[in-house]
C-alpha cells in the first residue's frame, strides 16, 4: 500500500469526497455512543476523524505510514483516535474493539478470510460496516460513469496508466461485497443510502486523480508534472467553464451475525 499510494495521502485527504455528516451519524447510531470502533484501512481518517466525535474511541489502522501521518495532522486535538500501522493480517495484535468499519479498503483484502477472523474477534453484537458509493457509481473501473471520465481515460491511456488495474482484486472472485458478506457469519444486512450533489473544478479533479493508486505521484514518478499539465488541458478543452457536477450516493452497509 505504501508503494500503491505513494505521495497520494495529501491529495486523498483533501480531494476524496467525505462521506457526509448524515452517513457518519447513521453509522455512529448503529454502533452506539459507548463503542470502540476499528477503522480498518483508515487512510487519512476520512471516517475515523468525524466518527471519533460520536463514539467512545476509534482505532485507526492503515498499512501506509504516509496516510497515518496525514490523519494525525488532520486530527490534531481529537483525543479519541489511536493511530496504528497495520492491516488485515495484524488484527489479532490490535487492542480490543466492539465494531469494525471499512471505507475504500475492503476490496484490497482477502475478504472471506478477514470476515472469518472478525467473527472470532468481535464480541457478541459486534458489527461490520462498509461505507462507499452505492453500486460503485463513478469508480474508475466504471467507464465514463461521470462526465469527466472519458477525458480521464484518454489521458491515462496516453501515459500508459491502467485505470482498470485497481479493479482486478475486487473482481477476482466475481463477487460483490454483499455476496461475500452473505456467505460469511455477518449475513444479516442493513443498508441506508445518502445522496449529495458535488461540484468539481479543474483543481479538484486533478487532486482527485492524484489520490488514486494507478495515478498516484509514485506511479507517475518524473512524469507527474507532464501528466498534471496534460490532464488540466484536456479537461478545459472538454469544458472551458471548468465545472462538472456529480450525484454521489453513499451506502452505509451494516452486517451483523445471524442469531445462533
N, C-alpha and C positions, 0 to 999 in steps of 0.2 A: 504493500500500500504506500510505503514511503516513496518507492520508485514510481508507482502509478500516478500519484497525485503530487509529485514533487513541484514545489513552487505554487501550488494551487490554493493553499489554505487562505490567504487573504482575499482572493477572488471568491472562493467558496463562501466565506463569511459575509462578504459584502453583497454579492450578486445572486446567490442562490435564493429563491423566494423562501421566506419564512412560512411556517405552517398556519399562522394566524391565531389570534387570541381565542377564537371560538373553538378551534380544534384542540388547542392545548387545555382549555378549560374543560372540555369534554373528557379528555384523557385523564386529567387530574381527578375529576369527579369519579371516573371509573376505578381509579386506583385507590383513592381515599387520601385525605389530607395527612394522615399519620404514616404514610407508606414510605419505604425506602426503595427507590427505583434504580435499576440498572439501565443506562442508555448505552447499548452495545453498538459500537461503531459510531461514536458520537460526533465525529468530525469536529468542527469548531464550536459545537454546543448549540446547534440550531434548535434542538429540542431541549437539551439539558438546562440551558440558561433560563428560558421562560418557565419551564416546569419546576425548577428549584424554588420559585416563589410560591408554589402552590402545594407542594408536598413536604414531608419532613426532611428528606435528603435525596440527593441524586448522585449516583456513582457513574461518572462519565469515563468510558473506556474506549480507546482507539489505538490502532497499531502505529499510527503516524505521529511522531513527536511534534512535527510541524503543526498539525491540526490541534493537538493538545495545547501547544504554546499559544496559538491564536485564541483558543477557547479560554484559557486562563486570563489572557489580556482582556477579552471582552467581558469576562465575568468578574472582574475586579470589584470587590465589595459585596459579592454574593457568597455568603459563607456556607450555604447548604450543598455545595458541589465538591466532590472529591474527584480529581483528575488522575487517571492511571493509564499507563501504556499497557495494552494487552489486546486480545482478540478472542474469537470464539473458541480457541484452543486453550485458553487460560482461565476458563470460567471457574474451575474449582479452586483457583488461587485467590479469588476475589472475596472481599467481605460479604456477609450475608445480605440478601436483598429479597424484597417481597414481590416485585413485579419486574418485567423487562419490557423495554420499548426499543424499537429499531426503526430508523428512517430509511435512508437510501443505503443500507448496508446489508440487509438480509440476503440479497441476491449474490453477494460475494462469498457466501458461506456454504458449507455442506448442510443444507437446511434441515434435512431429516435428522442428521446426527446431532445438530445443535438443539433441536426440539426435544429429542430423547434425553439429552443431558440436562436440559432445563426442567424436564419432568422430575428428575432426581433431585434437583437443587432448589426448586421453588417450593415454598410452603403450601399447605392446603389453601385454596382460594387464590393462589398466585396466577397472574395472567400474563400473556404475551401480547403486546400490541405492536402493530405495524402502521406507520404513517407514510403516506405517499400519494402521488397523483392517482385519482380514481381511473382504473382501466389504462393507466400509463399514458394519458394524452400528453403530447409534447416531448416524450422521451426521444433521445437521438435515434433510437432504432425504429421509431415510427416515422417513415419517410414523409416529410413535408406536413407533419401534423400541425405545425404552427406556421404563420405566414412568412417568417424569415428563413425557414429551414431548407428551402430549395437553394437559397444563397449559401447557407452554411455548408450544405452537402457539396456544392460545386467547389467552394474554396478549399474545403478539407481534402477533396479529391485532388485538387491541384497540388497540394502539399503532401500527398501520399498518406493522409491520416484516415484511418478506418473508423468511421462513425459507428459501424455495426459491431466492432470488436467488443465493445462494452457489454453487449447483449449476450455474448457467447456463453458465459457461465449461467446466466439467468435462464436461457433456453436449452441448456444442456440436457435436462430431463424432459423437456417439453411440458412441464407442469407450472402453472402459475402459482403464486404464493397460497391462494385459497385451497388449491388441491393438495399442496404439501401439508398445510395445516389440517385439512380434513382427514388426512391419513395418519396424523400424529395424535398423541394424547390430548392436545389442545384443539379439539374439533368442534367445540361449541362456539360459534362465531357470532359476533355482533358488529354491525357496520353502520357508520354515520358518515355523511359527506358534507363538505363545507365549500361553498362556491365564492370565488373572488375574481374581480376584474383587475388585471395588471396592465400597465402601460410601460413599454420599454423604449428607451432611446438607444442610440448607437453605442454610447459608453457602457450601458447596461448589458447589451447583447455581447459586446466584446468581452466584458468581465465574466459574464456567464460562460462564454465559450472557454475561457482560460481556467474555469473551475472543473472542467470535465477531464477524466483520466486520459482520454485519447488525444486531447489537445491542450494538456497542461503545459506550463513553461518547461518542465523537464522533458516532456515528449517532443516539444518543438526545438529545444536547445538553441543554437545560434540562429535559428530561423524565426525566432519569436517576433522580432521587430517587423520582418517582412510579412509574416502571417497577419499580424495586427493591422498593418497598413492595407494589405490586400482585402481583408475582411471588412474593414471600415469602408473602403472604396466600393466594394461590391454591394454592401448594404445601402449606401447612399445612392448608388446607381439604380437599385431596385425601387427605392422610395426616397426621393430627395428631401421629403419632410422629416425623415429620420424618426418615425413614430410607428410602433407596432403594438397591437392590443392582443391580449391573451386571456381567455377564460380558463382559470385554474380551478380545478375541482379536486380538493384534498379528501382522501378517505382515511378515516381512523377505524382500523380493523382490530377488534379486541377478541382474542382467542382464549378460552378457558377450558379446563379439563371437564369432561363429562363426569357425572357422578358415578362413583364406583360402588 
